[in-house]
Amino acid sequence: MRYSALSLAWNAATGHRFWKPAWRDAEPKPAYDVVIVGGGGHGLATAFYLAKNHGVRRIAVVEKGWIGNGSVGRNTTIIRSNYLHPANTRFYEFSMKLWEGLEQALNYNVMVSQRSILNVFHSDAQRDAYARRGNAMRIAGVDAELLDTDGVRKRYPFFDFDNARFPIRGGLLQPRGGTVRHDAVAWGYARAASDLGVDIIQNAEVVGIDIQGGRAVAVETTRGRITADRIGISVAGHTSHVAAMAGLVLPIESHVIQAFVTEAVKPLISGVVTFGAGHFYISQSDKGGLVFGGDIDGYGSYAGRGNLPVAEDVAEGGMALMPAIGRLRILRNWGGVVDMTPDGSPFIDLTPVQNLYLNGGWNYGGFKATPAAGWTFAHLLATGQSHELAAAYRLDRHATGRVIDENGQGAQPNLH
Ligand SMILES: Cc1cc2nc3c(=O)[nH]c(=O)nc-3n(C[C@H](O)[C@H](O)[C@H](O)COP(=O)(O)OP(=O)(O)OC[C@H]3O[C@@H](n4cnc5c(N)ncnc54)[C@H](O)[C@@H]3O)c2cc1C
């Protein structure tokens, strides 16, 4: 059923009795052309673009839980394309353009809200670094504006501009950055993929990958064996675990990262803001809660919640930026598992096992990449060739020295 004003009116007039489920909860078939392991945003987007852009018809997405249970439904919903490295700028700007047309492409309201993102800076050296990043963005055709202190004050008069340690000297603004309703992205892609014939198989954990003569030929799941011509791994925080089923050891660590939401208040923060002297970022949800987060917990984990030292660190960042936040109560807090790489950039590539493909290593920021990751991973699965926009996200780049260290931080996952 196509969603439209007409269908809304008709369903309202008939007592909402005839809405159909948004997607088919499919039973596994014995064989497919492509099996995608992982029904997060990336796996579902990949399935959608495989069917839509490449005409592949026999596709299964195999998900161990339910659609939306992973990081796609746990993240803090920020989208942006304010990168410095050309490989990243091009990729994330492509993603931004896909976000801008996504609701029409999916016929689904994913609540894309381009409310802006502001990176606040606190010193002359930091201003220079942000000016450089802003210039790189503009050269690549991405929107960027450098604000001085007054420019920031106009938007956020309640920030602590004269903080003794971290005075606010200005900020780098990307007006087209913003937020998207995270779980709606999973639902929207699931619905659109299902409409194109993709089987979405929930509650089916992949527990083994069958390799014969160097080729991946099937996945063993808790709902039976499924053979496939091509298998794509897209399991985010569980990437190294699933890749190990094929004998692969990847430069990826799984860490927990937390999110926090306060009680609802009237509109206060119009865009997304990041603090520049620590890891703290914040926005306000449409329901009024302030949504914020910071660093990963810093130890390997698959837990759905984190620990107090990071909660304290995040709260300190919030207090330094806007002391008024101390008067609000945190209502909810949870964790999600992220797949951290040494240089902070992802992988979309072939693996040494034939017919086995990988999309992973998204660190802090894979949500904003969802449309572009799906688009380019689908291209790789359909053609066997890297899409030009993802060609730098090679699995062997740490061996060849072609790392994409966006922040120039070296091999320390939490700093990317
Ligand atoms: C608290 C938090 C805040 C974040 N904030 C942002 C943000 O503001 N902006 C941003 O860009 N990014 C953010 N991220 C990162 C972003 O959410 C992730 O990078 C992205 O969602 C990962 O891709 P995905 O949606 O496909 O992952 P997931 O939704 O985790 O999908 C992977 C799926 O694979 C499934 N799976 C795992 N193992 C198996 C198996 N063996 N068999 C079958 N299925 C399996 C899982 O159940 C899961 O559903 C945040 C993450 C967290 C946790």
The ligand as an SDF file (V2000), in Angstrom:
LIG
                    3D

 53 58  0  0  0  0  0  0  0  0999 V2000
   24.5780    5.2930   21.3460 C   0  0  0  0  0  0  0  0  0  0  0  0
   24.9590    5.4210   19.8990 C   0  0  0  0  0  0  0  0  0  0  0  0
   24.9410    6.6720   19.3000 C   0  0  0  0  0  0  0  0  0  0  0  0
   25.2870    6.8050   17.9510 C   0  0  0  0  0  0  0  0  0  0  0  0
   25.1080    8.0210   17.3580 N   0  0  0  0  0  0  0  0  0  0  0  0
   25.3100    8.1630   16.0290 C   0  0  0  0  0  0  0  0  0  0  0  0
   24.9740    9.3790   15.3830 C   0  0  0  0  0  0  0  0  0  0  0  0
   24.4840   10.3150   16.0000 O   0  0  0  0  0  0  0  0  0  0  0  0
   25.2430    9.4800   14.0450 N   0  0  0  0  0  0  0  0  0  0  0  0
   25.7830    8.4580   13.3460 C   0  0  0  0  0  0  0  0  0  0  0  0
   26.0360    8.6240   12.1560 O   0  0  0  0  0  0  0  0  0  0  0  0
   26.0400    7.2560   13.9170 N   0  0  0  0  0  0  0  0  0  0  0  0
   25.8050    7.0750   15.2430 C   0  0  0  0  0  0  0  0  0  0  0  0
   26.0370    5.8570   15.8440 N   0  0  0  0  0  0  0  0  0  0  0  0
   26.5750    4.7420   15.0530 C   0  0  0  0  0  0  0  0  0  0  0  0
   25.5190    4.0610   14.2080 C   0  0  0  0  0  0  0  0  0  0  0  0
   24.3580    3.8260   14.9590 O   0  0  0  0  0  0  0  0  0  0  0  0
   26.0690    2.7430   13.6490 C   0  0  0  0  0  0  0  0  0  0  0  0
   27.3350    2.9640   13.0430 O   0  0  0  0  0  0  0  0  0  0  0  0
   25.1460    2.1460   12.5720 C   0  0  0  0  0  0  0  0  0  0  0  0
   23.8210    2.1190   13.0250 O   0  0  0  0  0  0  0  0  0  0  0  0
   25.6380    0.7430   12.2260 C   0  0  0  0  0  0  0  0  0  0  0  0
   24.9570    0.1940   11.1220 O   0  0  0  0  0  0  0  0  0  0  0  0
   23.5830   -0.6520   11.2230 P   0  0  0  0  0  0  0  0  0  0  0  0
   22.4550    0.3060   11.3510 O   0  0  0  0  0  0  0  0  0  0  0  0
   23.5170   -1.5530   10.0790 O   0  0  0  0  0  0  0  0  0  0  0  0
   23.8170   -1.4470   12.5970 O   0  0  0  0  0  0  0  0  0  0  0  0
   22.8370   -2.3630   13.4480 P   0  0  0  0  0  0  0  0  0  0  0  0
   21.4930   -1.7430   13.5850 O   0  0  0  0  0  0  0  0  0  0  0  0
   23.5630   -2.6990   14.7060 O   0  0  0  0  0  0  0  0  0  0  0  0
   22.6750   -3.6240   12.5200 O   0  0  0  0  0  0  0  0  0  0  0  0
   23.4610   -4.7910   12.5830 C   0  0  0  0  0  0  0  0  0  0  0  0
   22.5060   -5.9530   12.7380 C   0  0  0  0  0  0  0  0  0  0  0  0
   23.2280   -7.1750   12.6170 O   0  0  0  0  0  0  0  0  0  0  0  0
   22.5700   -8.1070   13.4430 C   0  0  0  0  0  0  0  0  0  0  0  0
   23.4680   -9.2480   13.6950 N   0  0  0  0  0  0  0  0  0  0  0  0
   24.5980   -9.2610   14.4350 C   0  0  0  0  0  0  0  0  0  0  0  0
   25.1280  -10.5040   14.4450 N   0  0  0  0  0  0  0  0  0  0  0  0
   24.3290  -11.2690   13.6730 C   0  0  0  0  0  0  0  0  0  0  0  0
   24.3460  -12.6340   13.3020 C   0  0  0  0  0  0  0  0  0  0  0  0
   25.3000  -13.4850   13.7330 N   0  0  0  0  0  0  0  0  0  0  0  0
   23.3520  -13.1100   12.5030 N   0  0  0  0  0  0  0  0  0  0  0  0
   22.3710  -12.2720   12.0540 C   0  0  0  0  0  0  0  0  0  0  0  0
   22.3030  -10.9780   12.3940 N   0  0  0  0  0  0  0  0  0  0  0  0
   23.2650  -10.4660   13.1850 C   0  0  0  0  0  0  0  0  0  0  0  0
   22.2290   -7.3090   14.6930 C   0  0  0  0  0  0  0  0  0  0  0  0
   21.1950   -7.9360   15.4630 O   0  0  0  0  0  0  0  0  0  0  0  0
   21.8190   -5.9670   14.1100 C   0  0  0  0  0  0  0  0  0  0  0  0
   20.4200   -5.8520   13.9350 O   0  0  0  0  0  0  0  0  0  0  0  0
   25.7110    5.6720   17.2010 C   0  0  0  0  0  0  0  0  0  0  0  0
   25.7340    4.4100   17.8030 C   0  0  0  0  0  0  0  0  0  0  0  0
   25.3390    4.2740   19.1260 C   0  0  0  0  0  0  0  0  0  0  0  0
   25.3210    2.9060   19.7340 C   0  0  0  0  0  0  0  0  0  0  0  0
  1  2  1  0
  2  3  1  0
  2 52  2  0
  3  4  2  0
  4  5  1  0
  4 50  1  0
  5  6  2  0
  6  7  1  0
  6 13  1  0
  7  8  2  0
  7  9  1  0
  9 10  1  0
 10 11  2  0
 10 12  1  0
 12 13  2  0
 13 14  1  0
 14 15  1  0
 14 50  1  0
 15 16  1  0
 16 17  1  0
 16 18  1  0
 18 19  1  0
 18 20  1  0
 20 21  1  0
 20 22  1  0
 22 23  1  0
 23 24  1  0
 24 25  2  0
 24 26  1  0
 24 27  1  0
 27 28  1  0
 28 29  2  0
 28 30  1  0
 28 31  1  0
 31 32  1  0
 32 33  1  0
 33 34  1  0
 33 48  1  0
 34 35  1  0
 35 36  1  0
 35 46  1  0
 36 37  1  0
 36 45  1  0
 37 38  2  0
 38 39  1  0
 39 40  1  0
 39 45  2  0
 40 41  1  0
 40 42  2  0
 42 43  1  0
 43 44  2  0
 44 45  1  0
 46 47  1  0
 46 48  1  0
 48 49  1  0
 50 51  2  0
 51 52  1  0
 52 53  1  0
M  END
$$$$
